[in-house]
Amino acid sequence: MRERIREIIFGTQTRAGRLFDVALIGLIVISLLTISLESVASIAAAWGGWLRGAEWAITVLFTVEYALRLWCVDRPLAYARSFFGIIDLLSILPGYAALFVSGSQSLLAIRALRVLRIFRVLKLVRFVGEADLLMRALSESRHKIVVFLGCVLCVVVLVGAVMHLVEGPEHGFTSIPRSMYWAIVTMTTVGYGDIAPETPLGQALAALVMILGYGVLAVPTGIVSAELVHVGRQRQPAARPCVGCGLEEHASDAAYCRRCGAALPGA
């Protein structure tokens, strides 16, 4: 029984394991909807009892699931200290802690921790075959992105200092950090509008920062895209024709043909 439960909970190779993961994701979605709807005053006033009942039912189900996980693994303490183990524990503790916390504001803050269940959705990456490709591309491009962000930070500091001198406190640029905040907002094309240059020189500099912002958005995308293409080419099958059936595309580390089983050249 213990092996069977472990296969269902932690495995995705079987039909039961896949159904369990789908049901788990469904409970997470229902739980998040319950928490979100309960934060709406009109809905909470009309359906508060039903929402709290559903919330408690889901909390009990997740408690049972957490207990089963600890029971069926070989090292329960190691799982309890793992990332998903901590997330599972933090997702069920607020329901029971709410019984001992008085005050509506404190209760609402504790219930917000249940949103941590959303991290269970990360289990879906096991069903995505290209997740490894994306992670490799991000890993390969991390040094270039760090250098680029360092250059952007230098530009932000320089523009912030210049705008502080050009506009001055009378136009809202009261300090260099506040001017750096304006530079970041403008360069990222967010544009809150709480601070705006009023002098012609400051407006000209702001126009240059706005144009530069398009490059700030495009460069990281181009870096990651180039790494995706590079990693994707590395994963493409090599042209190693089989002498038995003539099939050309085989993996670079393949020793035998995937169609007829004959030994490949250079294996």
N, C-alpha and C positions, 0 to 999 in steps of 0.2 A: 504493500500500500504506500509506503514511504517513497519508494522508487517511482511508482506510478504518479504520485502527486508532484514529485520533483520534475518528472518528464513533462507534465502538463504545464506547470508554472514557469519553469525556466527554459523549456524547449519550444522550438517553433517548427521542428521537422514533422511533427505529427498533426493530424487534423484537430485533435483535442487541444494541443498547445496553441495553434493558431486561433481557434475559437475563444480560448481563454484570453489571449491578448486583445482580440477584438472586443470582447465583453469588458475587459479592463479599461480600454480606451473609451468605450461608451459610458462607463460609470464616471470616468474623469470628466467627460464633456457634460454629463448631467450635473455633476457636482459643481462645476464652474458656472453653469447656467443658474443653478439654485442660489449660489452665492451672489451672482450678479443681480438676479431679480430681487433678492431680499434687500439689496441696497437701494432699490427704488421705493420711496415712501408709499406711494399709492398702491403698488402691488403688494408690499409687505403688509399694509393695513387690511387688504382684502383677502390675501392668500397666505398670510404669515404662518398660520398653523400648519397648512399643508407643506409649505416650504421647509419649515423646521422639522417636520416629520420625515420628509425625504432626505433632509440633511443628516438626521440621526440614522436613518436606515443605511445610507451610504457609508457613514462613519463606522457602523457595526460591520458592514461587509469588508471594508478596508482593514479593520482590526483583525477579522478572521483571516484575511489574505496575508497580513503581516505575520500572524502567528504561524500559519502554515509554511511560510517561507523560512522562518527560523527553525521550524521543526524538521523540514525535509532536507536542509543543507547539511553538509558534513561539518562545517565550522560556523555555527550560528553567530558567535561573537564577531568573526571577521565580516560576515555579511551585515551585521548590525552597524558596523563602523564604516561600511562602504558608502559610496555616494548615494545609490538608490536606497540603501538601508536607512540612511539618515533622512532622506526625503520621505520615505514611507512612514517613519516614526513621527516626523514633524507634521505630516498631513493628518494624522489621527489624534495627536495630542490636544489640539485646540478644542475639539469636541468635548473631551472630558475635562479640560481645564476650565471651560466655560461654566461648568457646574459650580466651581469654587470662586469665580470672579464676579464681583458685583459691579454694577454700573454699565449702562448701555454703551458708552464710548469705549471702555476697556474691552467689553465683549466683542464689539465690532472689530477692534484691532486684532484680537486673537483669532477671530474667524477668518481674517484676511490671510492668515498663514496657510489656509487650505488651498490657496491658489498654487502652492508648491507642488501639488499633485500633477500639474501640467508637465513637469519634467518627466513623468512616466511616458509621455508621448514620444520621448527620445528613443524608446525601444523600437519605434517604427523604422529607425535607420537601418536595422538589420534586414528589412525587406527591400531596401533601395540598393541596387547593385552598383550604382555610380557614387555612393557616399564615400567610398575609399578614394576614388578618383578626385573628388572635390577636396577632401582633406589633404591629399598629397599635394594638390596644386596650391592650397593655402599655405602649407608648410614650406614648400619650395619658394614661395614668393614673400615670405615673412620678412626677410632681410631687406628686400627692395622697398617694401611698404614702410618699414621702420625708418629707413633713410629718407623716404619721401615725406613722411609725417614730421621728421625732424626739420626738414627744409620748410615745410608749411609753418611749423612753430616759430622758426626764425623770422619768416615773413610777417607773421601775426605780431610778434614783438616789435619789429621795425615799424610796421604800419601803425600800431597802437601808439608808439612813441611820437611818430610824426603827427598823427591826428591830434594828439594831446597838445602839441606845440602850435599847430595850425588853428584849431578850433578853440581850445581853451575851456575853462570851466563855465564860462558864460553861455556856451552852446551845449552843455551837457557832458562834455568830455572832462570830467572833474579830476581824473587820475589816469595814469598809464594802464593799470589793470582794467578800468572801465572802458578805456579806448580799445584795449585788446579784446574785450568782450564784444564791442561793436565790430571789430575786424573779423572775429570768428563768425558772428551772425551774418555779416555781409558776405564773407567769402564762401560760406556754405549755402548761400542763396535762401536762407531762412527769412531774413528781413522782418524782424518784429516791428520795427519802426519806433521803438521807444527812444532811440537816439538817432539823430540825423544831422549831417554837416550842413552848415548854412553859408559858409564862405565859398567863393568861387574855387579857390585852391583846394579846399576840403572836398567839394563836390567832384572836382576833377580826379582827385586821388580815390574817392569812393567809386567812381566809374571804372578806374583801373582795377580796383579790388574786385568789383563785380565781374569783370571780364575774366580775371584770374580765377574766380570761383568755378567757372565751367571747367577749367583745367584741373582744379582740385578734385572735382567729381569724376573726371574722365580717367585720370592717370591710374588710380588704384584698380579701376575696372579693367583697364587695358593690361595691367600687370598680371592680374589673376587670370584673365582670358588667355593671355599668351602662355601661362604655365599650364592651363587646362589643355590647350592644344598640344603642348610639348609632352605632357604626361599621357594624353590620349594616344599620341603616336607611339610612345614606348610600349603601350599595351596592345597595339595592333599585332595580329599574328604575322610572323615572318614568312617570307616566300621561300619555303623549303619543300620543293616538290617530292612527292613520294614516288619511288621507283616501281611500286607495285600497282597503284591505282591512278597516279598522276595528280592527286589532290595537292594543291600548292600551299595553302595557308595553314600553318601550324605555329604553335607557340614556340618562343625562342628556346625554352628548356625542354621541349617535347623530345622523347627518344623514339616514339613509335607513332605511326600514322593513326589518326583518330577515326579513320574510316575502315581501313583493312587490317591494321595492326602490324604492318611491315616496318622494319627498322628504317629510320630516316637517315639520310646522308649526314655524316659528321656528328652523329649522336654519341 
